[in-house]
């Protein structure tokens, strides 16, 4: 997934704005009309199959038939919307906004920008080096790197749709808290000397905010390109995640999941954080599993701690980051973020018990 999901927004020949806006509005209206009919459609489609009503298999199949179009449609709408929003940003503009910011205010700004900027392990090295070379403080950079995968638009949009606005808003607040606090702590430790030598030798160039004149049509095209790029890359992982969620929904015993991830198991939060680190998935792929686990009685904070560890501390991302961080600094980064995620898990369990 690229850092700048927008296409080249340099305008070519002018295109009819009214036509693009009208077609976009019509497609969004069609999206809503189809989305609200999904429950009836999934019941009808499941009823056509030779399944025993109420059986484990029937429940698993119904979950899969309903959640697959639901999650893919939600993902498409959210990615399109945020693709339009991201057309107002660029890596250069982001670096310019963060360069020179002092810790504290800089951590808050970086974490907030992380919500609107796509980030994955493949873009860790150029982002990190670009921020450091632009004079962005180390702790501020880490706030951005933590926030971007953990509280991106996909996670928030799907959480809102699947478990409600209260959980989504609390997740946003706690996720920002983890990113801001972790970055601030790392900044206070003054560990710049623990960067790899070649990164420390990078000298800052002039950071300017390029002048851009982008039309409404260009911004709509940016949303379409984001859908083509992001959804095109993750749709298979989403289906795999939904299939795993369907198996959990249909077959996993309630008592077993409650004993492993129940709110009364104090050890479950740190345990799922450790389990989540080796797993490589994005927020869209893990959300269906989250929904299935919650439906089986798993504690909300424990499940969200698992989700945070998968998205913010994945092992492949650590391998990429090792190219710019020494082993000591990488260990500090993982430790600080893991402690923050564990604290969030316990707080969620206490608030939503």
N, C-alpha and C positions, 0 to 999 in steps of 0.2 A: 504494500500500500504506500503510495507516495506521500510525501509531506505536504505538497501542495496539490490537492486533488482537482483544482481548477484547471481548465484548459488555458491555452494562450489567449488572454483576454484582449489582445489588441484588435480593435474593431476593423473589420473589412468594410465592404459596401453596406450601406444602411439597409436594414431589413424592417419590414412593417411591424412596429412595436405592438400595435393593437392586435394584430393577428397572433403574435406569440403570447401575449398576456391572456387573450381570450381562450386560446387552445389550452394554456396551462390551467386556467380557472376551470374549464370544462373537464379536464382530466382529473383534477383534484375533486370535483363534485362527483365524478364517476367512481373515484376511489372510495369516498365515503359511502356511496350507495351500495357498493359491493361489500365493503367491510362490515356494515351492519347486518348483512344477510348471511355472514359466515356461520353463525351457530345453527341456523336452519339448514343450510347447505350441508354442513358436516353431519348432522343427524340423518338427513336424507341419504347421503352417500354411504354412511355406516350401515344404515338399514338395508341397503341393497346387497350387502355382503352376507355370505352364509355363516354368521357368527351367532353364538348364543348370547342373548342380551344379558348384560351384567357380568359376563365372564371376564377373566383377566385379559384375554386376548381382545375381546370387544372393547374394553376400556382403553387398552393400549392403542388399538387402531383408531378409535375415535379421537384420542388425544393427538395422534400424529396427523390425521386428516384435518383436524381443526387448527392446530397450531402452525402447521407448515405454511399455508397461505397467510395466516394471521401475522406471523412474525416477519415473513418476507415482505408483506404489504407495509407493515409498520416501518421496517427497515428502509424500504424504498422512499417512503414519505419523509422520514426523519433525515436520511442522507441527502435527499434533494434539497430540503429546507436549509440544512447546514451547509450544503455546497454553495447555495446562494449567499448565506451569511459569510462564508469563508472567502467569497470573492472580494470582500472588503479588506482582507488580510493577505499577507504574503510572508515568506520567510524573512525577507529584508525588512518589511514593516514591523514584523514581530520582534526582530533583533533590535531595531531602532527604538521600539517602545520600551524594551527592557534594559538596554544599555544605559549605564550610568545610574540606574535606580539603586537606592540604598536598601540594605536588608530590612525586612519588615514590610515596608510599602512594596518593595520589589518582589518579595515572596507572594504577597497577596495578588499583585498584578500578574505575576507569572502563572500562578495557579488558575486564576480566572481565564487567562488567555489559553491555557491548556485545554479548557473545555471546548473551545471553538477550533482547535487545531488538531488535525489527525496526526497520530503518532504511533509507530510500531517499531519493533526491533530493527527492521531493515533501515530505518531512518535515524537510529540512535546516534551513530557516529557523526554524520554530517551536521545534525542539529547541535550536538554537544560542542563540536569543534567550532561551529559557526557562532554559537553563543559565547564561548570562551574568547574567541578571537575578537568579538565585538565588545569585549569589556564587561559582559554580564557577570556579576559575582557568582561564585560556585554554588552557594546555597540557593540563590534565586534560580539558577539553571536547574537544580535538582527539584525545586518546587514545580517547575514546568514539566520536567520529565516524569514526575510522579502523577501529576494531575491529568496529563493528556490521555494516557490509556485507561486510567481508572474511572474517570468521571466524564468520558466523552459523550457526545450527543446520542450515540446509539444506546449506551447503557441507560441514560436518563429517560430517553423516549420509550424504550421497551419496558423499563421498570414502571414508569407511569401507567402504561397501558395494561400491564400484567398484574401489578400489585397495588396500584393506587398512588395518588399524588402525595399523600403523607409520607409513605416509604421513600418515594423518589426524592422528595424535598429533603428528607432527613439524610438520605444517602449522599445527596449533593453537599449538604452542610458538613457532614462528617468527612466526606472525601476531600473537600477543600481544606478542612482542618488538618487532616493527615498530611496533605501536600505542603501546606504552609508551615506547619510545625516541624515536619521532617526537614524541609529545606532550611528553615531557620536554625535548627540544631546543627545541621551539617555546616552551615555558614559560620556559626559561632565557634566551631572546632578549628577553623582556619586550616583546612587540609589541602590547600592548593598545591603544596609540595608533593602530595600523593597522587597527583595526576601523572600520566605517562609523560616522559621527558619531551617527546615530540609535540605533545599538545601544549605543554608549557612554553615551548619555543615559538608557537604560532603568534605572530604579531597582529594586533588589531589594525584593520584597515578603516577607512572612513565609512561610517555607517549612515546612510541617508535613507530617507523615505521617498521612494520613487513617485514621481507624479503620475497619476493614473486617471484616465477619463474612460470610465466603463459604462456602457449603456445598460438599460434594463434587459434588453435581449441578450447581451453578453453575460449578465448575471444568471439569467435563466439557463443559458447554455452551460454555465459553470455547474449549476445544479444537476443538469442532465449528465454531464461528464462525470460528476462525482458518483452518481448512481451507476453509470457504466463501469467505472473503475472499482469502487468499493464493493457494491453488491455483486459485481461480476467476479470478484476475488473471493468473497466469503460465503456465497450462497450454499456451496457444498458443505462447508463446515457447519452452517446453520442447520441444514437438514440432518447432519450427523448428530448434532446436539439435540435436536428435536426427537430423533429416534431414541437417543439415550434417555431423554426425558420421558418418552412414551413407555419405555420398558420399566422405568422407575415408577411411573404413575400406575401402570397396570399390574406389575408383579412384585414390586418391593414391599415387604411386610411393614406395616405402620410401626409395630413395636420395635423392630430392628432399627429403623431410621431414627425413631424417637430416642432409643438408647444411645445411638452413636452421636446424633446431632441435636439431641433434645436440650432444652434450656436448663435442665437440672444437672447436666454433665459439665462440670466446670472445666474439665480438660479438653472438651470438644473444640473450643475456639482455637487454641494454639495448635491442636492436632490437625484441623482442616487447613490451617495456614501452611503447615509443613507439607501436607498432602498436595495443596494447590500449586506450590512452586514448580514442580517438574512438569505440570500440565501446560500445554501450549494451546491457548484458545483466545479469541477475542471476545468482547462483551456480547456481541450478537450471538455467538455460538454457545456461550455459557448460560445466557438468560433462560432458555427453555428448561435447562437442567435445574436452575434455581426455582422456577415455577413448579416443577414436578416435586422437588424436595419439600418445598413449603406445603404443597398439597398433601404430603404424607405426614405432616406434623413436625418436620424439622424446625428448630428454632431460627427465627429470622436473622438475628445477629450472627449466628454460626454460619448460616448459608451465605450471607453477604460477605463475611470475612473470607470464606472460601472463594467467592467471586473476585474479591479485591486481590487476593494473593495470586490468582490465576492471571489476572489482567495486568497487575502492576509489578509482579515479581517473577514472571515466567523465566524458566531456565534458558531458552533460546535468546531472550533479551539480555540476560546476564552475559552470555558468551559474546554477544556483539559489543556490549558496554566494556567488556574486559579489554578491548582494543584501545580504549582511551583512559581507563581507570586502572590504577594498580590494584593488586589483590586486596591490600589493606583498605583502600577507599571503597572498593566494591563491597567488602564485608561490612563496613560501616553503613553504607547505603542500604543494604539488605536488612541489617539489624534494626536500624532506625525505622524504616518503613514497616517491617514486620511487627515491631512493637506497637506502632500506631494502628495497624490493622487489627491487632488483637484487642487493643483498647476499644476500638469502634465496635467490634463484635460483642464485647461485654456490655457496652452502652446500649446498643440496639436491643439486646436481650432484656436489659433492665427496663427500657422505655416501652417496648412492645410485648411485654410478658402476658 
